[in-house]
Amino acid sequence: MLKKITVITLALALSACANTDALEENITTLTNKVDALSAQVADLEAQQQSTAADAQAAKAAAEQAAEDAKAANERIDNVVASYKK
């Protein structure tokens, strides 16, 4: 995306050398778009990190639940074994 913007900017610079006001306006527009895209990328990176942290927490909770279930099953097995005749 950044390469395309650079190529467009260079093409505008070469084709519009006589009209510097329009060129400056185009560069400003492109700069604003790049800034907006950079902000979006930063937001997406933050969301991805948050999602990764949530996934890790869910994994840890699932592992703990599995361990708790295994321990509960062992206790139940021991109780049942003690009541056998």
RALINJO-V381675 format. One record per helix or strand of 3 or more residues. SS is the DSSP state (A for helix, B for strand). FROM is the first residue (numbers start at 1). TO is the last residue. If there is no record, write none. Layout:
# RALINJO-V381675
((SS:FROM:TO) (SS:FROM:TO))
This chain:
# RALINJO-V381675
((A:2:15) (A:20:82))
